[in-house]
Amino acid sequence: MSQPPATNPAILDTVLGHLARHFLVATNGDLPAARDAAGCLLAAYHTTTDAELELAADIVSFSFHALEALSDSAAPDLSLNQKLRLRAGAVNLSREGHKARRKLDQLMSARADASQAPADLAPKAAAAPPPLGPEPLAGCEIPAASETAAPTLAANPPPSIQPPLQTPQDSGRGLPWTRSARQRHAARIITENLRRNAANAAQAAAAVVPSTQPGPPPA
């Protein structure tokens, strides 16, 4: 006998016992055969949990009770009101069966999404690390050094390079060139350059200043 899976065997046995009543007439009162027919019908819904099995049982039960109500409404000895009442009940039962089917579809869809979630959350391949150096912005170009340095040099010409002072090693005395000696030598060079630059600047300023002494009186 084909039966849908269930986590609790008592739930499946109870459901099959209720649904088997719809098949007793067709099986001539054979209860095991009726239970087998109900199990085959439930297995068509492919339920895997007790909640899904309950909804599938509701769908089957509502459908068969609706068919029974429609069959009873065809009896010739019933009044018009009785027939309409049975048919209205069949419509309501069919509507409830459709609601149960929608709920069952929602549960199955949620279960399928939950089973696919671990595969979607698998770690993806690590992407290549970005370059360490800064990347130039799109549409921006770095100007060449010659294009930017030329105006600066033209506006501020470098001072004349003076010959360095004679070092102890250049004098031929062979004195050791220690760190303190290099610092003192550099300080002397800077001092001499500052003095020369100041003298040159004073001479240039005196050459361009116009004479302010009054000239000879007119004849």
Kinemage of the C-alpha trace (Angstrom):
@kinemage 1
@onewidth
@group {chain A} dominant
@subgroup {mainchain}
@vectorlist {calphas} color= white
{ca met a 1} P 0.000 0.000 0.000
{ca ser a 2} L 1.334 3.390 -1.003
{ca gln a 3} L 1.115 5.869 1.875
{ca pro a 4} L 2.492 9.389 2.349
{ca pro a 5} L 5.318 9.759 4.869
{ca ala a 6} L 4.524 11.180 8.300
{ca thr a 7} L 6.593 11.877 11.379
{ca asn a 8} L 3.917 10.397 13.662
{ca pro a 9} L 2.356 7.032 12.674
{ca ala a 10} L -0.710 7.738 14.842
{ca ile a 11} L -1.513 10.821 12.740
{ca leu a 12} L -1.345 8.823 9.519
{ca asp a 13} L -3.489 6.023 10.956
{ca thr a 14} L -6.149 8.487 12.119
{ca val a 15} L -6.251 10.287 8.789
{ca leu a 16} L -6.569 7.032 6.840
{ca gly a 17} L -9.337 5.866 9.164
{ca his a 18} L -11.438 8.977 8.489
{ca leu a 19} L -10.874 9.009 4.740
{ca ala a 20} L -11.472 5.263 4.319
{ca arg a 21} L -15.209 5.811 4.945
{ca his a 22} L -15.545 7.427 1.535
{ca phe a 23} L -14.330 4.230 -0.135
{ca leu a 24} L -16.240 1.552 1.825
{ca val a 25} L -19.059 1.432 -0.716
{ca ala a 26} L -16.662 0.975 -3.625
{ca thr a 27} L -14.682 -1.726 -1.765
{ca asn a 28} L -17.832 -3.603 -0.522
{ca gly a 29} L -17.008 -2.813 3.095
{ca asp a 30} L -13.370 -3.981 2.903
{ca leu a 31} L -11.708 -1.594 5.370
{ca pro a 32} L -8.052 -2.467 4.482
{ca ala a 33} L -8.821 -1.899 0.797
{ca ala a 34} L -10.549 1.402 1.633
{ca arg a 35} L -7.555 2.517 3.697
{ca asp a 36} L -5.260 1.589 0.821
{ca ala a 37} L -7.355 3.713 -1.585
{ca ala a 38} L -7.204 6.675 0.796
{ca gly a 39} L -3.434 6.236 1.167
{ca cys a 40} L -2.936 6.224 -2.613
{ca leu a 41} L -4.962 9.426 -2.928
{ca leu a 42} L -2.966 11.176 -0.197
{ca ala a 43} L 0.337 10.022 -1.681
{ca ala a 44} L -0.485 11.953 -4.864
{ca tyr a 45} L 0.069 15.219 -2.952
{ca his a 46} L 3.704 14.283 -2.082
{ca thr a 47} L 3.516 15.467 1.518
{ca thr a 48} L 6.556 15.103 3.788
{ca thr a 49} L 5.432 16.642 7.121
{ca asp a 50} L 2.451 16.171 9.416
{ca ala a 51} L 1.176 19.678 8.653
{ca glu a 52} L 1.232 18.982 4.923
{ca leu a 53} L -0.476 15.610 5.479
{ca glu a 54} L -3.270 17.308 7.440
{ca leu a 55} L -3.888 19.814 4.651
{ca ala a 56} L -3.923 17.036 2.053
{ca ala a 57} L -6.486 15.164 4.150
{ca asp a 58} L -8.638 18.326 4.319
{ca ile a 59} L -8.515 18.672 0.550
{ca val a 60} L -9.630 15.066 -0.002
{ca ser a 61} L -12.307 15.235 2.689
{ca phe a 62} L -13.788 18.545 1.467
{ca ser a 63} L -13.833 17.271 -2.106
{ca phe a 64} L -15.669 14.023 -1.270
{ca his a 65} L -18.172 15.736 1.030
{ca ala a 66} L -18.890 18.269 -1.708
{ca leu a 67} L -19.501 15.422 -4.165
{ca glu a 68} L -21.754 13.718 -1.628
{ca ala a 69} L -23.790 16.907 -1.128
{ca leu a 70} L -24.206 17.359 -4.865
{ca ser a 71} L -25.253 13.720 -5.203
{ca asp a 72} L -27.850 14.074 -2.435
{ca ser a 73} L -29.270 17.237 -4.006
{ca ala a 74} L -30.223 15.211 -7.087
{ca ala a 75} L -32.766 13.125 -5.151
{ca pro a 76} L -36.273 13.593 -6.623
{ca asp a 77} L -38.139 13.639 -3.273
{ca leu a 78} L -36.365 16.776 -1.998
{ca ser a 79} L -37.890 20.216 -2.039
{ca leu a 80} L -36.355 23.098 -3.893
{ca asn a 81} L -35.077 24.689 -0.694
{ca gln a 82} L -33.412 21.438 0.376
{ca lys a 83} L -31.713 21.081 -2.985
{ca leu a 84} L -30.462 24.666 -2.912
{ca arg a 85} L -29.202 24.196 0.630
{ca leu a 86} L -27.247 21.081 -0.332
{ca arg a 87} L -25.782 22.741 -3.397
{ca ala a 88} L -24.749 25.822 -1.398
{ca gly a 89} L -23.074 23.523 1.125
{ca ala a 90} L -21.231 21.770 -1.708
{ca val a 91} L -19.962 25.144 -2.969
{ca asn a 92} L -18.724 26.098 0.505
{ca leu a 93} L -16.979 22.730 0.915
{ca ser a 94} L -15.312 23.143 -2.470
{ca arg a 95} L -14.175 26.644 -1.510
{ca glu a 96} L -12.621 25.340 1.721
{ca gly a 97} L -10.854 22.650 -0.255
{ca his a 98} L -9.304 25.286 -2.518
{ca lys a 99} L -8.122 27.246 0.541
{ca ala a 100} L -6.484 24.149 1.955
{ca arg a 101} L -4.796 23.538 -1.396
{ca arg a 102} L -3.333 27.061 -1.421
{ca lys a 103} L -2.006 26.607 2.113
{ca leu a 104} L -0.452 23.289 1.135
{ca asp a 105} L 1.239 24.888 -1.870
{ca gln a 106} L 2.639 27.638 0.362
{ca leu a 107} L 4.080 25.123 2.828
{ca met a 108} L 5.692 23.100 0.062
{ca ser a 109} L 7.147 26.224 -1.535
{ca ala a 110} L 8.615 27.352 1.807
{ca arg a 111} L 10.104 23.899 2.375
{ca ala a 112} L 11.688 23.911 -1.077
{ca asp a 113} L 13.188 27.364 -0.471
{ca ala a 114} L 14.585 26.243 2.882
{ca ser a 115} L 16.235 23.208 1.290
{ca gln a 116} L 17.922 25.402 -1.333
{ca ala a 117} L 19.123 28.032 1.166
{ca pro a 118} L 22.337 26.198 2.244
{ca ala a 119} L 23.445 25.887 -1.380
{ca asp a 120} L 22.879 29.599 -1.971
{ca leu a 121} L 24.851 30.504 1.163
{ca ala a 122} L 27.925 28.502 0.092
{ca pro a 123} L 31.089 30.639 0.091
{ca lys a 124} L 31.961 31.945 -3.305
{ca ala a 125} L 35.424 31.888 -4.783
{ca ala a 126} L 37.614 34.596 -3.360
{ca ala a 127} L 38.042 37.461 -5.766
{ca ala a 128} L 41.455 38.763 -6.683
{ca pro a 129} L 42.675 41.398 -4.196
{ca pro a 130} L 42.598 44.978 -5.448
{ca pro a 131} L 45.901 46.622 -6.358
{ca leu a 132} L 47.703 48.258 -3.466
{ca gly a 133} L 48.679 51.392 -5.330
{ca pro a 134} L 46.216 54.214 -5.977
{ca glu a 135} L 44.383 54.019 -9.261
{ca pro a 136} L 44.012 57.172 -11.387
{ca leu a 137} L 40.524 58.511 -11.694
{ca ala a 138} L 38.681 58.010 -14.942
{ca gly a 139} L 39.150 60.920 -17.330
{ca cys a 140} L 42.099 62.384 -15.370
{ca glu a 141} L 45.632 62.501 -16.637
{ca ile a 142} L 48.754 63.241 -14.648
{ca pro a 143} L 50.693 66.052 -16.361
{ca ala a 144} L 54.267 65.432 -17.302
{ca ala a 145} L 56.958 66.705 -15.005
{ca ser a 146} L 58.469 68.936 -17.697
{ca glu a 147} L 55.124 70.742 -18.301
{ca thr a 148} L 54.614 71.684 -14.650
{ca ala a 149} L 58.208 72.389 -13.655
{ca ala a 150} L 59.005 74.807 -16.498
{ca pro a 151} L 56.773 77.741 -15.346
{ca thr a 152} L 57.969 77.362 -11.760
{ca leu a 153} L 61.621 77.498 -12.744
{ca ala a 154} L 61.010 80.492 -14.995
{ca ala a 155} L 59.273 82.448 -12.222
{ca asn a 156} L 61.753 81.538 -9.477
{ca pro a 157} L 65.220 80.985 -10.966
{ca pro a 158} L 67.532 79.003 -8.685
{ca pro a 159} L 70.346 80.886 -6.963
{ca ser a 160} L 73.779 80.676 -8.398
{ca ile a 161} L 75.621 77.639 -7.200
{ca gln a 162} L 78.694 78.623 -5.286
{ca pro a 163} L 81.695 76.354 -5.084
{ca pro a 164} L 81.758 74.462 -1.802
{ca leu a 165} L 84.252 75.285 0.837
{ca gln a 166} L 87.359 73.231 1.015
{ca thr a 167} L 86.899 70.201 3.246
{ca pro a 168} L 89.565 68.694 5.442
{ca gln a 169} L 89.924 65.811 3.028
{ca asp a 170} L 90.360 68.191 0.056
{ca ser a 171} L 93.142 70.004 1.876
{ca gly a 172} L 95.148 66.831 1.894
{ca arg a 173} L 95.573 66.707 5.622
{ca gly a 174} L 93.743 63.361 5.830
{ca leu a 175} L 91.591 64.244 8.859
{ca pro a 176} L 88.711 61.860 9.648
{ca trp a 177} L 85.347 62.885 8.126
{ca thr a 178} L 83.036 62.386 11.117
{ca arg a 179} L 79.345 63.172 11.394
{ca ser a 180} L 79.919 66.319 13.450
{ca ala a 181} L 82.518 67.504 10.913
{ca arg a 182} L 80.031 67.039 8.062
{ca gln a 183} L 77.387 69.002 9.973
{ca arg a 184} L 79.775 71.882 10.694
{ca his a 185} L 80.898 71.906 7.088
{ca ala a 186} L 77.294 72.045 5.854
{ca ala a 187} L 76.526 74.889 8.277
{ca arg a 188} L 79.446 76.914 6.970
{ca ile a 189} L 78.332 76.386 3.380
{ca ile a 190} L 74.786 77.536 4.183
{ca thr a 191} L 76.057 80.616 6.042
{ca glu a 192} L 78.363 81.657 3.204
{ca asn a 193} L 75.591 81.217 0.627
{ca leu a 194} L 73.182 83.325 2.661
{ca arg a 195} L 75.741 86.105 2.963
{ca arg a 196} L 76.466 86.110 -0.785
{ca asn a 197} L 72.759 86.100 -1.658
{ca ala a 198} L 72.082 89.006 0.692
{ca ala a 199} L 74.935 91.025 -0.801
{ca asn a 200} L 73.774 90.346 -4.352
{ca ala a 201} L 70.218 91.347 -3.478
{ca ala a 202} L 71.408 94.637 -1.930
{ca gln a 203} L 73.471 95.486 -4.995
{ca ala a 204} L 70.567 94.760 -7.321
{ca ala a 205} L 68.202 96.930 -5.273
{ca ala a 206} L 70.648 99.879 -5.256
{ca ala a 207} L 71.044 99.691 -9.035
{ca val a 208} L 67.323 100.001 -9.784
{ca val a 209} L 66.465 102.796 -7.258
{ca pro a 210} L 66.310 106.179 -9.156
{ca ser a 211} L 68.354 109.130 -7.897
{ca thr a 212} L 66.423 111.428 -5.532
{ca gln a 213} L 68.940 114.346 -5.370
{ca pro a 214} L 67.653 117.674 -6.937
{ca gly a 215} L 69.202 118.775 -10.252
{ca pro a 216} L 70.802 122.125 -11.027
{ca pro a 217} L 68.427 125.156 -11.077
{ca pro a 218} L 67.304 126.386 -14.483
{ca ala a 219} L 69.247 129.301 -16.030
